[in-house]
Amino acid sequence: MNEFELIDRYFRRAPRNADIRIGIGDDGAVLAPSPGMEYVMTVDMLVEGRHFAVGCDPRALGHKTLAVNLSDLAAMGALPRFVLLAGALPAPDAVWIEAFMRGFDALAAEYDVELIGGDTTRGPRTFSVTAIGELPTGSALTRGGANPGDIVYVSGRLGDAALALAAAAGRTDVDAESLALLTQRLNEPQPRVALGVALRGVASAALDVSDGLTGDLGHVLAASRVGASVDLAAIPCADALRTKLDGAEREFALGALLAGGDDYELCFTASPAMRERIDAIGRALGLPLTPIGSITVDANLVINDERGTPLTALPRAFDHFS
């Protein structure tokens, strides 16, 4: 296949949504925003050997390539609408591409997201998605709204992806049943779109945990010009990781829980007055929303251990250039 045959076979599709005036097949897409709504746009890149392993399952990779972008939209309370997909491939491998797009399209269908354009070329396997979401004017969640006294929450649990990666690399042991679930969390994260939408007008600040709690929460603190006090024992994690926190692998477990990244859960802050509403949101979604600490005036992030003693050093969050 040449480039245009590849596009025709795997990427071109007729627009389903009336907001798409021109879709795939021209030099650009033309969209018409709905009255009273704003667009939120985000872009993310996945590079083989950096963000995903050589030889990984292409279907799961297709899912993850889209999921990480939908997670960014979720963190801002936006409902996903459209995506553009650019990719470099070492060869136009029909079997590989078909599996990749099967994973991508399945998640897109789950959230009624339409692929409206993109680009392809030969090169080291790399994917970049630009995602466009929609929300009512002025309702976007940001990193800059946290206030002293707000409660810090996380959805789901943290450390699963880091634990799966470490087990796959032979750096730690995990039982087979737990490892299967952890690996699924790593390879096919679930963007918390419904939660982000529900948090409009409820959360004071939010972002997704992609690079590790210490680093990502630090972005909220910097943008809001505040600090936070977090209780280590309150941070939700898998039993397999909690056991390591209490044993000989404590340093590894601290790193996985606080700085592992790749979990794509939401970390958000909210006034104590919103606690009942947040509890109700968690029940309605069947998703644990766990308070792990509070926002402080002092512009520092403090993680208190199980005895209430601040950790003297915090593990470093993921850095794309380290």
N, C-alpha and C positions, 0 to 999 in steps of 0.2 A: 504493500500500500504506500502511496505517496501521502503527503500531508493532507491534501484536500479529500482524498478518498477516506482517510482516517476520520476526518471531521464529519463527513457525510454519514459514515457508518455508525459512529459512536457518540457524537456530540450534537449534531443538528436535530432539532425538534421544533414542531410548530408551537407557538405561544398558546398557552391555555388561558391566560389572564388578560382581560381587556386593558389593564394598565400598561401592558407591553405594546407599544405602537410599532416598534421594529425590533426583532430579536436576532437570532443567529443567522448569519449569511450576508450581512452588510459590514461596513467599516466600523460601525458602532451600534449599540442598542439605544433605543429611544423609549423612555419611561414617562408616564404621567402620574405624578403623586396625587393621592387622594386628598380631597379638601380637608383642611384642618389637621393634616398629618405632616410629620417631618421624617426624612430619611436619616438613618444611621448607617455609616459605611465603615467597614473594617477590612483589612487585608492581612493574611498570614501566609507563611511559607514553610514547607516541609522539605528537608533535604536528606537524601539517602546517606546513611552513615552518621548523620547528626541527629535527626529526629525520628528516623525509623531504620530498622536493620536491613541490610542486604538480604534478599531472599525471603522477606516477610510475605504474609498472605495478602495478595493484592486486593481481595474483596474487603478485608478488614481495613486496609490502608485507604481504600476509597471512602469508607465510612468515616475514618478518623480525619481525613483531609477536609471533609466538610464539617465534621463535628466541632473541630477546634475553632472554626470561624463562627458557627452558630453559638458557641459558648460565649464569645466576645459580645455578640448581639444580646444574648440573655443577660449578661452582666449590666447592660445599659437599659434593660427593660423593653427591648425592641422585639417585635414579631418578625421573624425572617420572611423575606419576600423573594429576593432574586440573588443569584450568584454568577460570577464569572470565574472560569477555571483556565489557568495557564499551566502548561506542563512541558518539561523536557524529558525525553525518553531516549535510552540508548538505541532502541530499534522499535519499529511499529509492530510489536508482538501482539497479534490479534487476540490470542487466548488470555494474555496478561491484561490487556486493556479492557476486554469484555468483563473480566472478573472485577477489576478496579471500578468500572462504571456501574456494575451491579450493586456494589456496596455504596457507592456515592448516590446513585439514584434511589435506592431504598430509603436512605435517610432523608433525602430531599422530598420524597413522596410523603414521608411521615410528617413533615412540617410544611407541606405544600409550598416548597421552594422551587422556583424555576431557574434553570440554567439559561442565561441569555447571551453568552458570548465567551470568548477566551482566545487562547493561542496555543500552538504546539511547535516544538522544534526538536532536533536531535541534540542530545547532551546528557550529562550525568543526571540520573533520575531525580527530578525536583518538581514540586507542585506548589502553586500559589493560587489561593482563592480570594477573590474580593466578594464579600457578602454585603448585601444591602437589606436593612431591616426598616421597619416603619413603626412609629408611635405617635400618640397625640402631641401636638405642639407644646413644648415646654415641660414634658413629663420624663425626659431622659434621666436615668440614674447616672451619677458620675462618681469619681473618686474624691471629689473635693467637698463633700457635705457633712462629714462626720463632726460631731460636737462632743465636748467633754461631758461625761455621764452617759453617753450612748452605750448600748450593749453591742459587743462584737459577736456575730454569728457565723457559723459555717454550715453549709448543707452537706448531707451525706456523710462521708468519712474521708480522711486524708491518709496519704502514705501507701495506698494500694498499688499505684503504678510503680513507685520507687521500689517497693518490696518485690514486685513481679520482675522488674528489671534485674535486681540484685540476685534473685534466685536463678534467673535464666543464665546469668553470667557466672554462677557457681560461688558467689560471694556470701551466700547465706542459704540455709535450708528451710524449706516450707513443705508441709505435707501436700500430697498430690491433689486432694479435693480443694484445699484452700488455694493452691497455686492456679488451678483452672479458673476459679472466680476472679482472682487477682489479675491474671493475664487477660481475661476478657475486659476488665476495667481499664487496663493499659491500652489494649488494641482497639477497643470500641467504646470510648467514653460517651456518656449520654449528656448532651447539652441541656442545661437546666432552664429551658426556654419558658415553660409555664411558670416557674418560680420567678424568673426575672419580670415577667409581665405582672404577676400578682404583687410584686414588691413596689410597683409604681405608687408613689404617694405614701409608702410605708417605710421604706429604707431611706436613710439619710445619705448613704454612700454604698457603693458596691463595686466589685470586680471579680473576675474568675481566677481561680487558683491554678495557674498553668506553670509557674516557675518555682513554686514553693511558698508556704504560708508566710515565712519571715520576710521574703522579698516582696511578695504581692501585697500583704498587709502594709508593709513599709511604704508602698506607693500611695495608699490611701492616707496614711499618716502625713506624708510629705505634702500631698495635695491639699489636705485639710488643715495642716499646720497644728497637729495635735500629736499625742502619744497614745500608747495603749498598754494595758496590763493584761496578760493572758495566762490562764492556768493550764499548765501542761496536761494535768490529769483530766481536764474537761474536753480536750480535743478528741473527737471521735476517730477511732481507727479500728482496723481488723484485730480480732483476738490474737492472730499470729504475730502481729506487730506489737501489741500490748505486752505479750509474754516476753518479747525481746527487750522491751523497755525495762522490764523488771529483772533482767538477767545479765549474762556476760556480754551480750551484744548491745548494750545500752547506747553506746556512742553511735553505732550504725543506725539503730532505731530512731534516735533523736534526729539524725540527718534525714532519714526517710520521711519522718512525720512532719518536721518543720521546714524542710527545704527540698523535698523530693520532687515536687511538681508533677505535671502531667495528669492530675486528677480531674481537672476541669469542673470542680465544684465551685459554688459561689461563696465568697466571703462578703458579708455586708454588715452595716451598722444601723442601729435604729434606736429611737428614744425608748426608755422603759415604758412609756405610755402605750407603745405599740405591741407590747409583749403578747397580749391576748390575741391580737390580730395575727401576729406571726405564728403563734401556736395553732391557730385555726387554719392558716395557709398550709402549714406542714401536715396537718391531719387531712386536709382536702386533697393534697397531692400525694399522700402516702410517703412523704420524704422527711427524714429527720432534719430539723433545723436546730442546731445546738448552740446555746450561748457559751462562749469560751472565755470571755473577759469583758473589759470595758475600756472606753476611750478616756484618756487622761489629759490634763493640761500640759504636763511635762512632755516635751517633744521627744520621747524615747520609746522604743518597744522593749518591754520587759516580759520575759517568759518566766513564770514562777514554777519551780519543780513541785513534786508531790508533797513536800513539807512546807511549801510557801516561800522557799528561798529562791531569789532570782538566779537564773543560770548566768554564769560568769562570761560565757561566750556562746554566741548563737551560730548554728551552721549556716554556711553561705548558700543563698538561693542560686538556682541555675542561671548561668550567664552564657548567652549565645556566642560570645567571643572568647570564653575561657577554655 
